[in-house]
């Protein structure tokens, strides 16, 4: 199989509570698992630091698609990730 993956990101001070990080990524591939298959994915992510409290909140969205052999039908998948990390 063959694939291509790239991710771009930026970190800066958007708000006074701490650093903000934003990123986006993209993946495309073919011939994984089955010759003639195609797979794609893309996503966006954000992390906000709350420096005074040692907390980072994160949010991510990702979409996946896969087309395999003829006759098989695969549904696309959407994923949402939300959480926080407390460093003490």
N, C-alpha and C positions, 0 to 999 in steps of 0.2 A: 503494500500500500504506500501511498504518498499523501502528504499533508502539508498545509501551510498554517502557521499560527502567528499572530502578532498582538501585542498589547501596548497601549499608549496610556500614559498617566501624567498627572500633575498634582503637586502638593504646594499649598500656599495658605495664606492667612485671609480667609474670606470673612470670618467672624472673630470677635475678640476672645472667645472662650478657648480657642486652640486651633491647631492646624487642621485643614480640610484636605483630603486626598480624593481625587476623582480619577476613574480609569474606564477604559472601554477595551474590549478584546474581540477578536474575530478568528474563527477556525474554519477551514474547509479541507476535506479529505476525500480520497477515492480508493476503492479496492481494499477496504478494511473488512475483514471477516469473509467477504464474498467478492470475487472479481465482478466489476461493473457496479459496485455499490458507491453511493455518494453520501457524505455526511457534512453537515454544516452546523455551526454554533456561533452565537454572538452574545455579548453581555455588557452590562454597565454596572459599575460599583462606586460606592462612596463610603468614606470613613471620616467621621468627625471626632476630633479629640476634645475632651473637656479636661484641660490640663489641671485645673484646681482640684479636681476630684480623682484624678488618675483613671478616668473612664474613656473608652473609645466606643462609639456607636457605629455600627456598620449596616449597610443596605446594599443588596445586590440583586440584579435581575439577569436571567440567562435564558436563552431560547435554543433548543436543539432540534435538528431534523435529520432523518436518515431514510434513504431510499435504497433498498436491497434488491433482491432478485425479483424478477417478473412474477406477478401473481401474489406477492406478499405486500400487505399494506401496513405501514407503520405510522402511528400518530406522532405529530410534533409534540414536544414537551416544553413547557414553560416552568421555570423555577424561580422562587423568590426566597431570598435569604435575609433575615433580619436578626440582629443580636447586639450584644454589648460585651465588652471585656473590661474588667476592673483589675488594675494592677496595684498591689499593695505591698 
